[in-house]
């Protein structure tokens, strides 16, 4: 009889310990209201943001200001930290302000769409003991969108981040993986890029205009008889300087990227047009002096058509798919 009672007691203790081990993680409801976005800096890959945040939990010992950080920030600060008890729960609120690191997608610049991401994470407890749930009332102020941009969407989601490390704990085996809960705000902005397009690529437009003048001269026998080779080469050199100046201006505005962009296409086809214009001018004079006028005219029309297809046609297609 005593053995039976002891067995039952051991079994109950075992079940209790298993249930304790399988206890669900503590839930922290997170919400945010973004009050400011400014200093969007493409060349430095960053922007500044300010937002109210709140954490609702039934854990009296939980203090988010001491353990929550913006993981993708260069720096951040917290102010106006307050706590109030509502029934058996604790509501913590504070203001975060920080400079956020951002990888900009400039493949369609200046008709680009950017996703600004703000990632907050608890630094003490992994996701098996603490998880974020999202307050659906999280939102963004209507009047804070920077000039030249349009807000396409805003959402706050709960996700996780993996850390394949023991954090120096010698009792853990190699290959240990920690997972932490993360609250992530995603702000999708669309640039109103027509004005930026005109001002940023003005030098390339000037270069294109000069190239077209040279091609126009080369395809006209009367113009060739009036305008010698030297002025046409001078126009090509002018277009080269205009294009180089535009490139320097763009490099100061947008970050380096390994992907092919709209600005790359405009630059490459403009320089190709300059080469074609110089080559066609020299070849045109050679054919005219050799009295091969028909061949000269057909060749010049072919080269001009090739430039229009490469530069105007291809770039017009890229712009139409970007706007």
Secondary structure, 3 states (H helix, E strand, C coil): CHHHHHHHHHHHHHHHHHHHHCCCCEEEEEEEEEEEEEEEECCCCEEEEEEEEEEEECCCCCCHHHCEEECCEEEEEEEEEEEEEECCEEEEEEEEEEEEECCCCCCCCCCCEEEEEEEEEECCCCCCCEEEEECCCCEECCCCCCCCEEEEEEEEEEEEEEECCCCCCCCCCCCCCEEEEEEEEEEEEEECCHHHHHHHCHHHHHHHHHHHHHHHHHCCHHHHHHCCHHHHHHHHHHHHHHHHHHHHHHHHHCCCCCCCCHHHHHHHHHHHHHHHHHHHHHHHHHHHHCCCHHHHHHHHHHHHHHHHHHHHHHHHHHHHHHC
